[in-house]
Amino acid sequence: MRDDTIFALASAPGRAGVQVIRISGPGSGPALSGLTGRSLPPPRLAQLAGLRDPATGELFDKALVLFFAAPASFTGEDVVELHLHGGRAVLSAATQALSGLGLRVAEPGEFSRRAFEHGKLDLTEAEAIADLVDAETAAQRRQALRQMEGVLGQLYDGWRHRLTRALAHLEADIDFPEEDLPGGLSDTVRPLVEGLAAELTVHLADQGRGERLRDGISIAILGAPNAGKSSLLNAIARRDVAIVSNQAGTTRDVIEVQLDLGGYPVVLADTAGLRDAADQIESEGIRRALDRAARADLKLLVFDGSRAPDAATLALIDDDALLVMNKLDMTDDLPALPGRAALRVSARTGDGLPALLSALEAAVAARYAPSSAPALTRARHRSALEECREDLCRALQAPLPELAAEDVRLAVRALGRITGRVDVEDLLDVIFRDFCIGK
């Protein structure tokens, strides 16, 4: 635990009606008294007070102040909030006054880290705070709020407690052996370990739903040169993202745009036209297009409605592809595609675009709509859970109870690392360094 006192701007920087400075640590109360020249207000009761720099006696603002006594605060320490007027001069004066009182500016994520260290939240809840701050779509906001409520941490802690009980049974079998006791897992422990391994398998087989909602769902636009891919990207984005030209091969690299599609975060990528490359640069662009197609969550396969469907784009049709027949403005006699219906659009005029967006939103929602089970949201969660499952599978095969117990113990530790119960000191800097100042 730390015994110094920190402060930081907890609201967005820049001119505003109100800006909030948060202070945390044992010096919070004395700092507030030093600024106001008064005794501390009752906890959680907002008061209007004049704030003066103790070094000069100069009044720099009249503001609402609040005091939160430990441990009933966000960080678990004494916390003060100053609700200042939102001018730069006020913030500068407040910063100077607090620094003069011996307080220091907080590092990114230090408030949340102190909350973790004082047991106010676990690591999954702390990560959810960062995700909520960064949320740009409704789906991201809902997922972050649910995780911040503790549902993910509760799931993993429940698994850890079950394994801890199993480990206690195993160690009892080792310490108090009975005659003719079979090797490996005892009959009372094996069903529990098998059941938990099966639950982990189901939890991990989520197609990365939570990670996709957090980072963005990848949608690749693919098709032959001059099929209208760049025009379609611009039409969906409602701005000129990609250069549009009648010259084939204009798009050489992957061009990305981030969108809010029906509340879901989407990364839409325009790619080079699929054909026999004319030069080395275009060949690299086509390679990148095919690589993006292989990694995309969904594909928009765009066909030129003024000519027969090209073989290269037809070859990419699968269950994750939406087919688009473009250039409806040039002809009503659009060619049919073998075995699949295509959405008929004109990227140039916008005809058919609402139907395309609706179909795209429906496809995204069908794959990534929230389920009743909490979703794992980070690669470190997935890695620890995979390690836990491997440990349990090894325990089920162990020939001796001592070996089985060690594998179960490793599985318990793997789960504990997710919520921060064990072996996390080396992870804390990594987890909290991406937080914004003031959180």
Helices and strands as residue ranges (DSSP letters): E 6-9, E 16-24, H 28-36, E 47-52, E 59-68, E 79-86, H 88-100, E 104-105, H 110-117, H 123-134, H 138-148, H 151-175, H 190-204, H 209-215, E 217-223, H 229-237, E 255-261, E 264-270, H 280-295, E 298-304, H 311-314, E 321-326, E 343-344, H 353-368, H 379-397, H 401-419, H 425-432
